[in-house]
Amino acid sequence: DIGFMGCLTKNSSGKIVEAADIFVGGRIASDSHLTGVYKKAVPCEDLVPIVADLLVERFGAVPREREEDEE
């Protein structure tokens, strides 16, 4: 599982922006808990490439080729 907890952080230019701590693992149900933080205070604008790399590294995802006009 991948989890996110919202927070605030400063971006590379020093502006305070919305961000998220990224968690990997943990449990749900009556004994639910979070595991250790994978990365802390990641600005939301930086989440997609970090999560994409995480999916490949930890979960065996295979990246697909993107067209030039895709984001």
Backbone as a chain_set.jsonl record, in Angstrom:
{"seq": "DIGFMGCLTKNSSGKIVEAADIFVGGRIASDSHLTGVYKKAVPCEDLVPIVADLLVERFGAVPREREEDEE", "coords": {"N": [[0.83, -1.185, 0.0], [0.354, 2.279, -0.614], [0.461, 5.317, 1.027], [-0.682, 8.643, 1.792], [-0.126, 11.643, 3.581], [-1.276, 14.775, 4.144], [0.508, 17.899, 4.256], [2.433, 20.892, 4.842], [5.109, 22.524, 3.139], [8.249, 24.072, 2.223], [8.927, 25.076, -1.093], [11.381, 24.796, -3.785], [11.944, 27.459, -4.258], [11.486, 28.668, -1.867], [8.881, 29.269, -1.177], [5.914, 28.613, 0.695], [4.141, 25.665, 0.259], [1.515, 23.273, -0.583], [1.915, 19.887, 0.402], [2.94, 16.421, 0.784], [3.465, 13.706, 3.019], [4.86, 10.594, 2.233], [3.928, 7.291, 2.633], [4.779, 3.836, 2.853], [3.463, 0.624, 2.88], [2.055, -0.797, 5.895], [-1.128, -1.253, 7.605], [-4.644, -1.971, 7.315], [-7.896, -2.048, 8.828], [-8.984, -3.308, 12.047], [-6.564, -3.299, 13.41], [-5.114, -1.184, 12.356], [-2.352, 0.73, 11.101], [0.274, 3.076, 10.324], [3.274, 2.729, 8.436], [6.813, 3.373, 8.467], [7.912, 6.564, 7.216], [8.3, 7.006, 3.773], [9.109, 9.172, 2.158], [9.386, 12.495, 3.283], [7.351, 15.429, 3.382], [6.89, 16.113, 0.557], [6.541, 18.287, -2.074], [3.383, 18.837, -3.652], [3.48, 19.262, -6.404], [5.645, 17.739, -7.124], [4.995, 15.096, -6.739], [4.093, 13.12, -8.673], [6.323, 12.041, -10.351], [7.871, 10.89, -8.296], [6.156, 9.018, -7.084], [5.695, 7.402, -9.316], [8.278, 6.313, -9.732], [8.495, 4.922, -7.309], [6.462, 3.001, -7.609], [7.574, 1.433, -9.635], [10.038, 0.584, -8.46], [9.309, -0.691, -5.98], [6.952, -2.144, -6.383], [6.968, -3.46, -8.775], [5.963, -2.314, -11.114], [5.675, -1.533, -14.592], [6.985, 0.919, -16.529], [5.312, 2.803, -19.036], [5.738, 3.841, -22.428], [5.464, 7.25, -23.132], [3.51, 9.498, -25.042], [4.516, 12.482, -26.782], [2.725, 14.596, -26.306], [1.488, 13.943, -23.937], [1.099, 14.362, -20.397]], "CA": [[0.0, 0.0, 0.0], [0.993, 3.59, -0.593], [-0.413, 6.28, 1.69], [-0.263, 10.043, 1.772], [-0.665, 12.496, 4.634], [-1.047, 16.149, 3.73], [1.285, 18.798, 5.104], [2.964, 22.055, 4.137], [6.567, 22.59, 3.097], [8.761, 25.118, 1.337], [9.428, 24.558, -2.36], [12.77, 25.167, -4.077], [12.114, 28.918, -4.217], [11.221, 29.141, -0.519], [7.455, 29.533, -0.974], [5.202, 27.538, 1.387], [3.215, 25.001, -0.663], [0.93, 22.023, -0.127], [2.827, 18.764, 0.22], [2.466, 15.181, 1.4], [4.389, 12.662, 3.446], [4.521, 9.354, 1.534], [4.113, 6.092, 3.447], [4.684, 2.573, 2.124], [3.156, -0.48, 3.786], [1.052, -0.521, 6.915], [-2.287, -2.144, 7.664], [-5.963, -1.4, 7.535], [-8.77, -2.874, 9.673], [-8.982, -2.92, 13.459], [-5.184, -3.089, 13.869], [-4.504, -0.316, 11.354], [-1.233, 1.592, 11.473], [1.156, 3.517, 9.253], [4.67, 2.324, 8.591], [7.715, 4.513, 8.411], [7.754, 7.479, 6.091], [9.179, 6.779, 2.623], [9.656, 10.515, 1.926], [8.636, 13.516, 4.023], [7.102, 16.782, 2.878], [7.109, 16.213, -0.888], [5.586, 19.223, -2.666], [2.417, 18.147, -4.516], [3.921, 19.353, -7.798], [6.707, 16.75, -7.339], [4.541, 13.762, -6.345], [3.913, 12.138, -9.747], [7.517, 11.261, -10.681], [8.325, 10.123, -7.133], [5.272, 7.857, -6.945], [5.961, 6.527, -10.465], [9.507, 5.573, -9.413], [8.168, 4.022, -6.207], [5.696, 1.881, -8.165], [8.515, 0.576, -10.366], [11.033, 0.013, -7.548], [8.775, -1.517, -4.895], [5.763, -2.92, -6.721], [7.162, -4.14, -10.049], [5.26, -1.683, -12.234], [6.472, -1.351, -15.8], [6.618, 2.209, -17.118], [4.954, 2.759, -20.453], [6.229, 4.973, -23.206], [4.469, 8.326, -23.21], [3.524, 10.335, -26.236], [5.039, 13.816, -26.475], [1.687, 15.509, -25.827], [0.981, 13.486, -22.646], [1.795, 14.903, -19.228]], "C": [[0.874, 1.247, 0.0], [-0.003, 4.55, 0.047], [0.188, 7.666, 1.66], [-0.894, 10.771, 2.947], [-0.284, 13.933, 4.29], [-0.266, 16.957, 4.751], [1.654, 20.028, 4.281], [4.483, 21.98, 4.168], [6.97, 23.788, 2.251], [9.246, 24.461, 0.052], [10.842, 25.086, -2.605], [13.007, 26.677, -4.078], [11.74, 29.52, -2.866], [9.771, 29.466, -0.213], [6.81, 28.347, -0.256], [4.121, 26.996, 0.457], [2.622, 23.761, -0.01], [1.868, 20.878, -0.483], [2.202, 17.521, 0.838], [3.65, 14.364, 1.878], [3.926, 11.396, 2.741], [4.879, 8.182, 2.435], [3.998, 4.864, 2.556], [4.461, 1.469, 3.14], [2.093, -0.083, 4.779], [-0.085, -1.518, 6.851], [-3.562, -1.328, 7.748], [-6.753, -2.403, 8.355], [-8.609, -2.438, 11.12], [-7.578, -2.679, 14.007], [-4.415, -2.173, 12.916], [-3.353, 0.507, 11.942], [-0.457, 1.991, 10.225], [2.543, 2.952, 9.502], [5.537, 3.575, 8.587], [7.491, 5.339, 7.162], [8.768, 7.115, 5.011], [9.883, 8.092, 2.265], [8.763, 11.513, 2.647], [8.495, 14.793, 3.204], [7.461, 16.955, 1.403], [6.087, 17.207, -1.447], [4.667, 18.491, -3.653], [2.842, 18.176, -5.981], [5.008, 18.33, -8.129], [6.256, 15.312, -7.091], [4.548, 12.745, -7.48], [5.197, 11.384, -10.078], [8.023, 10.408, -9.518], [7.476, 8.875, -6.956], [5.475, 6.896, -8.115], [7.216, 5.694, -10.217], [9.262, 4.554, -8.31], [7.412, 2.8, -6.715], [6.597, 0.911, -8.922], [9.44, -0.152, -9.398], [10.453, -1.0, -6.568], [7.666, -2.471, -5.303], [5.839, -3.574, -8.096], [6.403, -3.553, -11.223], [6.223, -1.514, -13.402], [6.053, -0.028, -16.432], [6.273, 2.044, -18.594], [5.542, 3.972, -21.143], [5.12, 6.002, -23.306], [4.632, 9.075, -24.524], [4.007, 11.727, -25.837], [3.986, 14.749, -25.901], [1.064, 15.073, -24.509], [1.773, 14.132, -21.525], [2.218, 13.793, -18.326]], "O": [[1.979, 1.259, 0.542], [-1.17, 4.594, -0.341], [1.399, 7.84, 1.521], [-2.059, 10.543, 3.273], [0.897, 14.257, 4.161], [-0.368, 16.727, 5.957], [1.218, 20.168, 3.138], [5.07, 21.44, 5.106], [6.124, 24.437, 1.636], [9.897, 23.417, 0.091], [11.427, 25.741, -1.743], [14.142, 27.127, -3.919], [11.682, 30.741, -2.726], [9.457, 29.897, 0.897], [7.124, 27.197, -0.563], [3.296, 27.746, -0.065], [3.146, 23.257, 0.984], [2.525, 20.891, -1.524], [1.082, 17.56, 1.348], [4.7, 14.328, 1.237], [2.724, 11.144, 2.656], [5.999, 8.094, 2.939], [3.209, 4.851, 1.611], [5.175, 1.379, 4.139], [1.322, 0.848, 4.545], [-0.011, -2.512, 6.129], [-3.571, -0.176, 8.181], [-6.289, -3.526, 8.55], [-8.151, -1.328, 11.392], [-7.416, -1.931, 14.971], [-3.218, -2.358, 12.694], [-3.378, 0.916, 13.103], [-0.527, 1.319, 9.196], [2.935, 2.725, 10.646], [5.036, 4.695, 8.693], [6.941, 4.857, 6.172], [9.952, 6.938, 5.297], [11.101, 8.122, 2.089], [7.538, 11.394, 2.625], [9.386, 15.179, 2.448], [8.243, 17.837, 1.047], [4.884, 16.989, -1.307], [5.122, 17.626, -4.402], [2.594, 17.222, -6.718], [5.266, 18.076, -9.305], [7.063, 14.392, -7.221], [4.971, 11.607, -7.273], [5.167, 10.154, -10.085], [8.55, 9.317, -9.736], [8.006, 7.793, -6.706], [5.428, 5.681, -7.917], [7.214, 4.489, -10.469], [9.774, 3.437, -8.376], [7.696, 1.679, -6.293], [6.399, -0.302, -8.854], [9.611, -1.367, -9.498], [11.046, -2.056, -6.348], [7.454, -3.493, -4.651], [4.865, -4.184, -8.538], [6.216, -4.231, -12.234], [7.431, -1.372, -13.214], [4.898, 0.133, -16.828], [6.878, 1.238, -19.301], [5.808, 4.998, -20.516], [3.963, 5.654, -23.539], [5.737, 9.255, -25.035], [3.912, 12.103, -24.669], [4.313, 15.612, -25.087], [0.186, 15.769, -23.999], [2.962, 14.416, -21.672], [2.822, 14.042, -17.282]]}, "num_chains": 1, "name": "protein.A"}
